[in-house]
Amino acid sequence: MYPALSGQHAEYTISTLQAFASGDRTNSPNNLMGDIASKMSDQDMEAVANYVLGLN
Ligand code: HEM
């Protein structure tokens, strides 16, 4: 149910978070990702995307 993100490209993570935040992507259960992403600043998204890239 929760997709693995480790090693995911930072560009993909950022653009996906932006899509959840803006409502362009709405497919997470109960709009969980929209709730989270809409509270994140651009700087938060960049930081978390770089963190995710470094996992593994
Ligand atoms: C800051 C923390 C988080 C980040 C950076 C994040 C990031 C992402 C990303 C990038 C995707 C898209 C994955 C893909 O397209 O392959 C995703 C999907 C998803 N996330 Fe999160 N997530 C976070 C927190 C959470 C939390 C706390 C939950 C659950 C309580 C959650 C539940 C989900 C689910 C269920 C999906 C799949 C939606 C679908 O069906 O495509 N996420 N997340």
Residues whose N, C-alpha, C, O or C-beta is under 5 A from the ligand:
A	BS01	HEM	M1 Y2 P3 T13 T16 N27 S28 P29 L32 M33 V48
